[in-house]
Amino acid sequence: MKKPLSDYPNLQHQRQQFLQQLSGLQELRRGSLTEQFLMLKRKDGSRVQRGPKTISQRLTDPALVPLYRQQIQALRQFETVVDGLVRVGEQLSDLAVAEGVQKKSPGGTGTSRRGASPRQRPGRPADAGF
Protein backbone atom coordinates (compact mmCIF):
# COMPACT_ATOMS: atom_id res chain seq x y z
CA MET A 1 0.00 0.00 0.00
CA LYS A 2 1.41 3.39 -0.99
CA LYS A 3 1.68 6.10 1.63
CA PRO A 4 0.29 9.55 0.83
CA LEU A 5 2.68 12.48 0.65
CA SER A 6 1.18 13.75 3.91
CA ASP A 7 3.05 10.89 5.70
CA TYR A 8 6.39 12.45 4.79
CA PRO A 9 6.81 14.44 8.07
CA ASN A 10 5.87 11.38 10.13
CA LEU A 11 8.40 9.22 8.28
CA GLN A 12 11.08 11.90 8.74
CA HIS A 13 10.31 11.89 12.47
CA GLN A 14 10.59 8.08 12.61
CA ARG A 15 13.90 8.29 10.78
CA GLN A 16 15.25 10.78 13.33
CA GLN A 17 14.13 8.52 16.19
CA PHE A 18 15.97 5.55 14.66
CA LEU A 19 19.11 7.63 14.19
CA GLN A 20 18.90 8.79 17.80
CA GLN A 21 18.58 5.18 18.97
CA LEU A 22 21.63 4.23 16.90
CA SER A 23 23.69 6.98 18.45
CA GLY A 24 22.99 5.52 21.90
CA LEU A 25 24.34 2.07 21.07
CA GLN A 26 28.02 1.93 21.96
CA GLU A 27 29.23 -1.56 22.85
CA LEU A 28 28.15 -4.23 20.36
CA ARG A 29 29.15 -7.87 20.25
CA ARG A 30 28.27 -10.60 17.76
CA GLY A 31 27.36 -14.06 18.88
CA SER A 32 25.38 -15.68 21.61
CA LEU A 33 26.08 -16.89 25.09
CA THR A 34 25.84 -20.61 25.62
CA GLU A 35 25.39 -21.63 29.22
CA GLN A 36 27.94 -24.43 29.20
CA PHE A 37 30.25 -24.92 32.14
CA LEU A 38 33.15 -27.34 32.48
CA MET A 39 34.77 -28.57 35.65
CA LEU A 40 38.51 -28.77 35.16
CA LYS A 41 41.11 -30.29 37.42
CA ARG A 42 44.24 -28.24 38.01
CA LYS A 43 47.72 -29.68 38.41
CA ASP A 44 47.49 -29.17 42.16
CA GLY A 45 44.34 -31.32 42.28
CA SER A 46 41.88 -28.47 42.87
CA ARG A 47 38.86 -28.12 40.64
CA VAL A 48 37.76 -25.00 38.76
CA GLN A 49 34.63 -24.27 36.79
CA ARG A 50 35.00 -22.74 33.30
CA GLY A 51 32.28 -21.27 31.10
CA PRO A 52 30.05 -20.01 29.54
CA LYS A 53 31.24 -19.74 25.96
CA THR A 54 30.86 -17.07 23.26
CA ILE A 55 32.28 -17.23 19.71
CA SER A 56 34.25 -20.27 20.81
CA GLN A 57 35.80 -18.22 23.57
CA ARG A 58 35.37 -19.55 27.06
CA LEU A 59 34.73 -16.86 29.64
CA THR A 60 36.79 -17.54 32.71
CA ASP A 61 35.55 -14.60 34.76
CA PRO A 62 31.86 -14.97 35.74
CA ALA A 63 31.66 -11.20 36.20
CA LEU A 64 32.03 -10.80 32.41
CA VAL A 65 28.86 -12.79 31.63
CA PRO A 66 26.40 -9.90 32.20
CA LEU A 67 28.60 -7.53 30.16
CA TYR A 68 28.78 -9.98 27.25
CA ARG A 69 25.03 -10.54 27.46
CA GLN A 70 24.40 -6.80 27.35
CA GLN A 71 26.76 -6.29 24.39
CA ILE A 72 25.17 -9.15 22.43
CA GLN A 73 21.70 -7.76 23.13
CA ALA A 74 22.88 -4.31 22.00
CA LEU A 75 23.91 -5.77 18.63
CA ARG A 76 20.47 -7.33 18.24
CA GLN A 77 18.88 -3.98 19.05
CA PHE A 78 21.22 -2.33 16.53
CA GLU A 79 20.09 -4.76 13.83
CA THR A 80 16.43 -4.09 14.64
CA VAL A 81 16.92 -0.32 14.50
CA VAL A 82 18.83 -0.55 11.21
CA ASP A 83 16.04 -2.68 9.73
CA GLY A 84 13.53 0.00 10.77
CA LEU A 85 15.74 2.73 9.35
CA VAL A 86 15.96 0.91 6.02
CA ARG A 87 12.18 0.42 5.97
CA VAL A 88 11.54 4.13 6.61
CA GLY A 89 14.21 5.08 4.07
CA GLU A 90 12.49 2.95 1.43
CA GLN A 91 9.14 4.56 2.22
CA LEU A 92 10.68 8.02 1.97
CA SER A 93 12.23 7.02 -1.35
CA ASP A 94 8.86 5.82 -2.61
CA LEU A 95 7.31 9.14 -1.62
CA ALA A 96 10.09 11.07 -3.38
CA VAL A 97 9.50 9.06 -6.56
CA ALA A 98 5.72 9.51 -6.31
CA GLU A 99 6.19 13.25 -5.81
CA GLY A 100 8.43 13.39 -8.89
CA VAL A 101 5.86 11.53 -10.96
CA GLN A 102 3.08 13.84 -9.79
CA LYS A 103 5.11 16.89 -10.72
CA LYS A 104 5.66 15.57 -14.25
CA SER A 105 2.14 14.29 -14.93
CA PRO A 106 -0.07 17.42 -14.83
CA GLY A 107 2.13 19.57 -17.06
CA GLY A 108 2.42 17.06 -19.85
CA THR A 109 5.84 18.29 -20.93
CA GLY A 110 6.79 14.91 -22.40
CA THR A 111 6.03 13.71 -25.91
CA SER A 112 2.49 12.69 -26.72
CA ARG A 113 1.73 9.03 -27.31
CA ARG A 114 -0.95 9.97 -29.81
CA GLY A 115 1.41 11.59 -32.22
CA ALA A 116 2.48 10.35 -35.60
CA SER A 117 1.83 6.81 -36.72
CA PRO A 118 4.68 4.35 -36.23
CA ARG A 119 5.75 4.67 -39.84
CA GLN A 120 6.06 8.45 -39.58
CA ARG A 121 8.09 8.58 -36.34
CA PRO A 122 11.64 9.82 -36.65
CA GLY A 123 14.28 7.11 -36.94
CA ARG A 124 11.93 4.59 -38.49
CA PRO A 125 11.84 4.13 -42.26
CA ALA A 126 8.50 4.79 -43.92
CA ASP A 127 8.56 1.37 -45.55
CA ALA A 128 9.33 -0.61 -42.41
CA GLY A 129 6.22 -2.70 -43.02
CA PHE A 130 5.10 -3.19 -39.43
Backbone as JSON, one array per atom type, in Angstrom:
{
  "sequence": "MKKPLSDYPNLQHQRQQFLQQLSGLQELRRGSLTEQFLMLKRKDGSRVQRGPKTISQRLTDPALVPLYRQQIQALRQFETVVDGLVRVGEQLSDLAVAEGVQKKSPGGTGTSRRGASPRQRPGRPADAGF",
  "N": [[0.84, -1.18, 0.0], [0.63, 2.16, -0.88], [1.96, 5.09, 0.62], [0.5, 8.22, 1.43], [1.61, 11.52, 0.41], [1.36, 13.14, 2.59], [2.31, 11.71, 4.72], [4.98, 12.11, 4.86], [6.29, 13.95, 6.78], [5.88, 12.47, 9.16], [7.29, 10.11, 8.62], [9.85, 11.18, 8.38], [10.22, 11.96, 11.01], [10.18, 9.46, 12.3], [12.5, 8.42, 11.18], [14.45, 10.1, 12.3], [14.17, 9.35, 14.97], [15.07, 6.68, 14.89], [17.73, 7.13, 14.14], [18.61, 8.48, 16.4], [18.37, 6.46, 18.31], [20.33, 4.73, 17.33], [22.62, 6.23, 17.81], [22.88, 5.96, 20.51], [23.76, 3.41, 20.98], [26.57, 1.79, 21.97], [28.51, -0.29, 22.81], [28.87, -3.19, 21.1], [28.4, -6.62, 20.36], [28.94, -9.53, 18.5], [27.35, -12.75, 18.26], [26.37, -15.32, 20.6], [25.47, -16.34, 23.88], [26.3, -19.25, 25.36], [25.18, -21.29, 27.81], [27.26, -23.14, 29.1], [29.18, -25.03, 31.15], [32.3, -26.15, 32.36], [33.98, -28.45, 34.43], [37.16, -28.37, 35.51], [40.25, -29.97, 36.3], [42.93, -28.88, 38.12], [46.57, -28.82, 38.1], [47.4, -28.98, 40.7], [45.44, -30.47, 41.85], [43.11, -29.24, 42.64], [39.78, -28.16, 41.78], [38.2, -26.34, 39.13], [35.72, -24.26, 37.76], [34.78, -23.64, 34.44], [33.45, -21.46, 31.95], [30.63, -19.52, 30.8], [30.45, -19.9, 27.16], [31.37, -17.94, 24.31], [31.42, -17.18, 20.91], [33.21, -19.29, 20.49], [34.91, -18.8, 22.57], [35.9, -19.23, 25.74], [34.59, -17.95, 28.67], [36.29, -16.99, 31.45], [35.98, -15.48, 33.67], [33.33, -15.02, 35.72], [32.11, -12.59, 36.17], [32.13, -11.27, 33.8], [30.07, -12.24, 32.27], [27.42, -10.92, 32.44], [28.1, -8.5, 31.14], [28.9, -9.35, 28.56], [26.47, -10.45, 27.75], [24.86, -8.14, 27.68], [26.18, -6.67, 25.67], [25.83, -8.33, 23.46], [23.05, -8.31, 23.27], [22.75, -5.61, 22.66], [23.77, -5.52, 20.07], [21.8, -6.96, 18.74], [19.65, -5.22, 19.1], [20.65, -3.06, 17.66], [20.62, -4.16, 15.06], [17.84, -4.43, 14.72], [17.03, -1.74, 14.83], [18.39, -0.72, 12.6], [17.14, -2.18, 10.57], [14.56, -1.04, 10.77], [15.21, 1.59, 10.09], [16.03, 1.27, 7.44], [13.6, 0.42, 6.35], [11.98, 2.73, 6.72], [13.5, 4.5, 5.21], [13.16, 3.41, 2.65], [10.42, 3.86, 2.33], [10.37, 6.65, 2.37], [11.83, 7.08, 0.06], [10.08, 6.0, -1.84], [8.02, 7.86, -1.6], [9.34, 10.15, -2.52], [9.78, 9.46, -5.19], [7.12, 9.18, -6.04], [6.27, 11.8, -5.69], [7.84, 13.07, -7.59], [6.82, 11.94, -9.93], [4.2, 12.91, -9.83], [4.69, 15.6, -10.17], [5.54, 15.7, -12.8], [3.4, 14.67, -14.3], [0.9, 16.39, -14.45], [1.66, 18.64, -16.04], [2.38, 17.7, -18.55], [4.72, 17.75, -20.17], [6.18, 15.98, -21.6], [6.6, 13.88, -24.58], [3.82, 13.28, -26.71], [1.79, 10.38, -26.76], [0.0, 9.98, -28.7], [0.81, 10.78, -31.17], [2.41, 10.92, -34.25], [1.92, 8.26, -36.64], [3.36, 4.95, -36.36], [4.96, 4.54, -38.62], [5.66, 7.06, -39.38], [7.25, 8.13, -37.45], [10.26, 9.66, -36.27], [13.4, 8.26, -37.17], [12.53, 5.81, -37.97], [12.11, 3.97, -40.83], [9.92, 4.77, -43.53], [8.96, 2.66, -44.98], [8.92, 0.42, -43.36], [7.16, -1.61, -42.83], [5.6, -2.62, -40.69]],
  "CA": [[0.0, 0.0, 0.0], [1.41, 3.39, -0.99], [1.68, 6.1, 1.63], [0.29, 9.55, 0.83], [2.68, 12.48, 0.65], [1.18, 13.75, 3.91], [3.05, 10.89, 5.7], [6.39, 12.45, 4.79], [6.81, 14.44, 8.07], [5.87, 11.38, 10.13], [8.4, 9.22, 8.28], [11.08, 11.9, 8.74], [10.31, 11.89, 12.47], [10.59, 8.08, 12.61], [13.9, 8.29, 10.78], [15.25, 10.78, 13.33], [14.13, 8.52, 16.19], [15.97, 5.55, 14.66], [19.11, 7.63, 14.19], [18.9, 8.79, 17.8], [18.58, 5.18, 18.97], [21.63, 4.23, 16.9], [23.69, 6.98, 18.45], [22.99, 5.52, 21.9], [24.34, 2.07, 21.07], [28.02, 1.93, 21.96], [29.23, -1.56, 22.85], [28.15, -4.23, 20.36], [29.15, -7.87, 20.25], [28.27, -10.6, 17.76], [27.36, -14.06, 18.88], [25.38, -15.68, 21.61], [26.08, -16.89, 25.09], [25.84, -20.61, 25.62], [25.39, -21.63, 29.22], [27.94, -24.43, 29.2], [30.25, -24.92, 32.14], [33.15, -27.34, 32.48], [34.77, -28.57, 35.65], [38.51, -28.77, 35.16], [41.11, -30.29, 37.42], [44.24, -28.24, 38.01], [47.72, -29.68, 38.41], [47.49, -29.17, 42.16], [44.34, -31.32, 42.28], [41.88, -28.47, 42.87], [38.86, -28.12, 40.64], [37.76, -25.0, 38.76], [34.63, -24.27, 36.79], [35.0, -22.74, 33.3], [32.28, -21.27, 31.1], [30.05, -20.01, 29.54], [31.24, -19.74, 25.96], [30.86, -17.07, 23.26], [32.28, -17.23, 19.71], [34.25, -20.27, 20.81], [35.8, -18.22, 23.57], [35.37, -19.55, 27.06], [34.73, -16.86, 29.64], [36.79, -17.54, 32.71], [35.55, -14.6, 34.76], [31.86, -14.97, 35.74], [31.66, -11.2, 36.2], [32.03, -10.8, 32.41], [28.86, -12.79, 31.63], [26.4, -9.9, 32.2], [28.6, -7.53, 30.16], [28.78, -9.98, 27.25], [25.03, -10.54, 27.46], [24.4, -6.8, 27.35], [26.76, -6.29, 24.39], [25.17, -9.15, 22.43], [21.7, -7.76, 23.13], [22.88, -4.31, 22.0], [23.91, -5.77, 18.63], [20.47, -7.33, 18.24], [18.88, -3.98, 19.05], [21.22, -2.33, 16.53], [20.09, -4.76, 13.83], [16.43, -4.09, 14.64], [16.92, -0.32, 14.5], [18.83, -0.55, 11.21], [16.04, -2.68, 9.73], [13.53, 0.0, 10.77], [15.74, 2.73, 9.35], [15.96, 0.91, 6.02], [12.18, 0.42, 5.97], [11.54, 4.13, 6.61], [14.21, 5.08, 4.07], [12.49, 2.95, 1.43], [9.14, 4.56, 2.22], [10.68, 8.02, 1.97], [12.23, 7.02, -1.35], [8.86, 5.82, -2.61], [7.31, 9.14, -1.62], [10.09, 11.07, -3.38], [9.5, 9.06, -6.56], [5.72, 9.51, -6.31], [6.19, 13.25, -5.81], [8.43, 13.39, -8.89], [5.86, 11.53, -10.96], [3.08, 13.84, -9.79], [5.11, 16.89, -10.72], [5.66, 15.57, -14.25], [2.14, 14.29, -14.93], [-0.07, 17.42, -14.83], [2.13, 19.57, -17.06], [2.42, 17.06, -19.85], [5.84, 18.29, -20.93], [6.79, 14.91, -22.4], [6.03, 13.71, -25.91], [2.49, 12.69, -26.72], [1.73, 9.03, -27.31], [-0.95, 9.97, -29.81], [1.41, 11.59, -32.22], [2.48, 10.35, -35.6], [1.83, 6.81, -36.72], [4.68, 4.35, -36.23], [5.75, 4.67, -39.84], [6.06, 8.45, -39.58], [8.09, 8.58, -36.34], [11.64, 9.82, -36.65], [14.28, 7.11, -36.94], [11.93, 4.59, -38.49], [11.84, 4.13, -42.26], [8.5, 4.79, -43.92], [8.56, 1.37, -45.55], [9.33, -0.61, -42.41], [6.22, -2.7, -43.02], [5.1, -3.19, -39.43]],
  "C": [[0.89, 1.25, 0.0], [0.98, 4.38, 0.09], [1.46, 7.44, 0.94], [1.45, 10.47, 1.2], [2.57, 13.13, 2.03], [1.91, 12.96, 5.0], [4.53, 11.26, 5.76], [6.93, 12.99, 6.12], [6.87, 13.34, 9.14], [7.04, 10.42, 9.88], [9.73, 9.87, 8.62], [11.29, 11.84, 10.26], [10.76, 10.49, 12.9], [12.06, 7.87, 12.3], [14.81, 8.92, 11.83], [15.29, 9.97, 14.63], [15.08, 7.33, 16.05], [17.42, 5.99, 14.74], [19.53, 7.96, 15.62], [19.16, 7.5, 18.58], [19.95, 4.61, 18.6], [22.77, 4.93, 17.62], [23.9, 6.56, 19.9], [23.61, 4.15, 22.07], [25.86, 2.16, 20.93], [28.72, 0.57, 21.84], [28.38, -2.65, 22.21], [29.03, -5.47, 20.28], [28.3, -8.89, 19.48], [28.27, -11.87, 18.59], [26.21, -14.29, 19.81], [26.14, -16.28, 22.78], [25.46, -18.25, 25.35], [26.19, -20.97, 27.05], [25.96, -23.04, 29.34], [29.12, -24.24, 30.14], [31.01, -26.24, 32.19], [33.86, -27.31, 33.82], [36.12, -29.14, 35.25], [39.32, -29.04, 36.42], [42.47, -29.64, 37.17], [45.34, -29.23, 38.39], [47.83, -29.96, 39.91], [46.33, -30.0, 42.71], [43.05, -30.56, 42.55], [41.04, -28.44, 41.6], [38.42, -26.68, 40.41], [36.68, -25.13, 37.69], [34.94, -23.24, 35.71], [33.7, -22.65, 32.49], [31.7, -19.9, 31.36], [30.92, -19.6, 28.35], [30.57, -18.76, 25.01], [31.88, -17.03, 22.14], [33.48, -18.12, 19.99], [35.3, -19.7, 21.75], [35.19, -18.5, 24.93], [35.64, -18.38, 28.0], [35.16, -17.45, 30.97], [36.35, -16.71, 33.91], [34.02, -14.49, 34.73], [31.32, -13.54, 35.74], [31.49, -10.64, 34.79], [30.73, -11.24, 31.73], [27.8, -11.71, 31.43], [26.82, -8.86, 31.15], [28.49, -8.09, 28.74], [27.32, -10.07, 26.82], [24.49, -9.2, 26.98], [24.92, -6.38, 25.97], [26.11, -7.07, 23.24], [23.75, -8.64, 22.19], [21.73, -6.42, 22.41], [23.04, -4.49, 20.49], [22.56, -6.16, 18.03], [19.57, -6.1, 18.13], [19.34, -3.12, 17.88], [20.64, -2.84, 15.21], [18.61, -4.42, 13.64], [16.23, -2.63, 14.23], [17.33, -0.07, 13.05], [17.76, -1.06, 10.24], [14.92, -1.64, 9.64], [13.95, 1.22, 9.97], [15.69, 2.47, 7.85], [14.51, 0.95, 5.54], [11.67, 1.84, 5.77], [12.21, 4.8, 5.42], [13.58, 4.66, 2.75], [11.16, 3.67, 1.23], [9.35, 6.01, 1.81], [11.08, 8.08, 0.51], [11.02, 6.85, -2.25], [8.08, 7.14, -2.72], [8.01, 10.14, -2.54], [9.83, 10.75, -4.85], [8.07, 9.44, -6.93], [5.56, 11.02, -6.49], [6.76, 13.7, -7.16], [7.5, 13.05, -10.03], [4.69, 12.49, -11.0], [3.45, 15.18, -10.38], [5.18, 16.83, -12.24], [4.3, 15.38, -14.92], [1.23, 15.46, -15.33], [0.38, 18.31, -15.98], [2.14, 18.97, -18.45], [3.54, 17.58, -20.73], [6.51, 17.24, -21.81], [6.14, 14.82, -23.77], [4.7, 13.0, -25.8], [2.57, 11.29, -27.3], [0.81, 8.96, -28.52], [-0.42, 10.83, -30.96], [1.32, 10.91, -33.57], [2.34, 8.83, -35.54], [3.24, 6.22, -36.66], [5.55, 4.53, -37.47], [6.27, 6.09, -40.03], [6.96, 8.95, -38.46], [9.54, 8.69, -36.81], [12.44, 8.58, -36.33], [13.71, 5.81, -37.45], [11.61, 4.82, -39.96], [10.37, 4.04, -42.56], [8.06, 3.45, -44.45], [8.96, 0.22, -44.65], [8.39, -1.82, -42.45], [5.74, -3.35, -41.74], [3.64, -3.26, -39.43]]
}
